[in-house]
Amino acid sequence: MIRYISRRVVLAIPVLLGILFITFILNRLIPGDPCRAMLGEKATDEVCDAFFKRYGLDQPPVIQFGYYLGRVVTGDLGDSMRFGRPVTDMLMERLPVTIELALLSLLVATVIGVILGVIAAYWQNSPVDVFTMIFANLGVSVPVFVLGLLAAYLFAVVLKDTPVALPPSGRLTAGVRVEPIAVAWGLESLSGPLRGFLDFLSQMYVINGLLTFNWKLFGDAARHLVLPVLVLSTIPMSVIARMTRSSLLEVMTLDYMRTARAKGLNERNVVFRHAMRNALLPVVTVVGLSLGGLLSGAVLTETIFGLTGVGRTMFDAISSRDYGVIQGFTLVIAFTYVVVNLLVDISYAVLDPRIRLG
Amino acid sequence: MSVTAATAPASVEPIFNTKPRGLWSTAFRRLFRRRSAIIGMIILAALILVAIFAPVLATHDPTKSLIGIENVQKRQGPCIHWLGCPSDQPQHYFGLDGNVRDLYSRILFGARLSLLVGIVSVGFAIVIGAFLGAISGYMGGWTDNLIMGLMDIMLAFPSLILAIAIVTVLGPGLLNTLLAIGIVSIPVYARIMRSSVLAIKQQDYVMADRSIGVPSGRILFGNILPNALTPLIVQGTLGIAVAILDAAALSFLGLGAQPPTPEWGSMIGQERNQVFTAPHLIIFPGFALILTVLGFNLLGDGLRDALDVRQRS
């Protein structure tokens, strides 16, 4: 097991280096002078000379790449031209919003997707199955931004004065107070990495509300997240539902299923204890792969619903040609994607002995 | 004796009379038996007709503002006389956009762009990807490692994020969007091609060719390539759906087709803040996009079942 894990980790290193190389190249390829691209057209020659020196841009490209590696390893992702502040700081500020959104979406997509898939497979070719598969087919065909805008219109305008009306933008209603977790727990004096972690967690309002028993905050934050999560989870939910269905149908034809029935087990035990365990294996991979779509979708979802997460920041950076932010965020998103898929591979090996032994 | 003599020709005859069905005719028969594939084909056929006959079907110039020409307001909702809209008002099936242009005409012309983007970028990706994958699988060794290593790195980026990064470098525009989406789609086809080539390389007929001294290039492109086509076609059809979605997303973000080009994604992006007051500006181009992507997805799924392609990786 440990050998398998270490082999997977070692194999991921060249990919991570490659990602660094690509983001490095992309930044070099931006047309025009990198100094004026980063600092704006009005930068003077002296400012630019200092800029070149500071980032080692007067050195040959190989050495520049070395510098870039060194900076990234120490957590320096460059500066935002527009805000004049380190990209890493912006990332730390906005990451919690996106993590909360993405994890909730993944959770909803997995739970509902698996349930729908099992229902569809169990009653194969019934109206329930047909309906679920139509939903799944439509789900993968609807652009995230169209779904987002239509959902916002439906829940904020059409259903305005009904109980199911939902806020179409923002993270909280004005007036709802957010307190850092550390403060709520009476740990104001706490500092260092633990405080940093708690402050990071505090930015996830749903978790903050839960941990500090601030139900008003929890409820309001959750209400604001319903639409974005609904929109972002639709595509992975459809994919997971289809995958679960076909995987379960395939497993049900295997010999050991007939054995289980022949032993006289009731149908519920056959499906949930025998079939599901094997049928859910491929679903684990799909869940991991969905994350790439979620991160792309977050750019669109956060833009539509006015959530200041990584995606929204990326969109603003695109609009204002803030290359430093685009480069830094692209790097972090790709890294996250690789690491998550590594974890999925490893969990797959934990679940299926054939993989780690084969 | 006489009995066997009489029956023997009769039992042999059908074998000589029926021609064996080829892969493609079998595939087509299976394709036409699937309801979802037929729906997909109908949608796409309609779409292609709309794209071809857009100038005939359109009621207005898709890029011309009607300010001062007709007595209409910007973002006015649909007006169809047949459905009870007063006949003294000018008729606009899908209403007007923020620049007082006829939305119906713009959506018709948008069909051309979406099909173009999907087919051209996927075509580009298939050609380059198949070429790289074929070389990788056939040569093996360090060539294989190098090419596949590069493909793995590209796959490590979520496709839309990489496309955004590429377009940021190349600069916004429809052509650069095409290129970016084409580039990010290459690894998928390279992988499929490589695994097909690896499987076919072991076949006896390839070995036979090699033993009589047929040059590598001719074996690769004459024998192996045609046999590896089916998974590429299936993946390509599904890939067009993804390409159209990604292109629309880029345009929505303002990186793709630039105004006044009637592109669905950019039309939605331009009017996204008006969704609460003028939902028709989102609904109509939105449904056009959904329908197009659905068409390619349904056809792709149908093709996969009909050609019996299992996902190989």
Chai-1 contact restraints between the chains, C-beta under 6 A:
chainA,res_idxA,chainB,res_idxB,connection_type,confidence,min_distance_angstrom,max_distance_angstrom,comment,restraint_id
A,V15,B,D152,contact,1.0,0.0,6.0,A-B,restraint_1
A,V15,B,I153,contact,1.0,0.0,6.0,A-B,restraint_2
A,V15,B,A156,contact,1.0,0.0,6.0,A-B,restraint_3
A,G18,B,I153,contact,1.0,0.0,6.0,A-B,restraint_4
A,I19,B,A156,contact,1.0,0.0,6.0,A-B,restraint_5
A,L26,B,A165,contact,1.0,0.0,6.0,A-B,restraint_6
A,L26,B,V169,contact,1.0,0.0,6.0,A-B,restraint_7
A,L29,B,V169,contact,1.0,0.0,6.0,A-B,restraint_8
A,I30,B,V169,contact,1.0,0.0,6.0,A-B,restraint_9
A,S141,B,I290,contact,1.0,0.0,6.0,A-B,restraint_10
A,S141,B,V293,contact,1.0,0.0,6.0,A-B,restraint_11
A,S141,B,L294,contact,1.0,0.0,6.0,A-B,restraint_12
A,S141,B,N297,contact,1.0,0.0,6.0,A-B,restraint_13
A,V142,B,I290,contact,1.0,0.0,6.0,A-B,restraint_14
A,P143,B,L245,contact,1.0,0.0,6.0,A-B,restraint_15
A,P143,B,A248,contact,1.0,0.0,6.0,A-B,restraint_16
A,P143,B,L289,contact,1.0,0.0,6.0,A-B,restraint_17
A,F145,B,F252,contact,1.0,0.0,6.0,A-B,restraint_18
A,V146,B,G286,contact,1.0,0.0,6.0,A-B,restraint_19
A,L149,B,R272,contact,1.0,0.0,6.0,A-B,restraint_20
A,L149,B,V275,contact,1.0,0.0,6.0,A-B,restraint_21
A,L149,B,I282,contact,1.0,0.0,6.0,A-B,restraint_22
A,Y153,B,V275,contact,1.0,0.0,6.0,A-B,restraint_23
A,Y153,B,P279,contact,1.0,0.0,6.0,A-B,restraint_24
A,V157,B,F276,contact,1.0,0.0,6.0,A-B,restraint_25
A,G292,B,P158,contact,1.0,0.0,6.0,A-B,restraint_26
A,L295,B,P158,contact,1.0,0.0,6.0,A-B,restraint_27
A,S296,B,P158,contact,1.0,0.0,6.0,A-B,restraint_28
A,S296,B,L160,contact,1.0,0.0,6.0,A-B,restraint_29
A,S296,B,I161,contact,1.0,0.0,6.0,A-B,restraint_30
A,I326,B,T168,contact,1.0,0.0,6.0,A-B,restraint_31
A,T330,B,I161,contact,1.0,0.0,6.0,A-B,restraint_32
A,T330,B,A165,contact,1.0,0.0,6.0,A-B,restraint_33
A,I333,B,I161,contact,1.0,0.0,6.0,A-B,restraint_34
A,A334,B,A156,contact,1.0,0.0,6.0,A-B,restraint_35
A,A334,B,F157,contact,1.0,0.0,6.0,A-B,restraint_36
A,Y337,B,P158,contact,1.0,0.0,6.0,A-B,restraint_37
A,V338,B,A156,contact,1.0,0.0,6.0,A-B,restraint_38
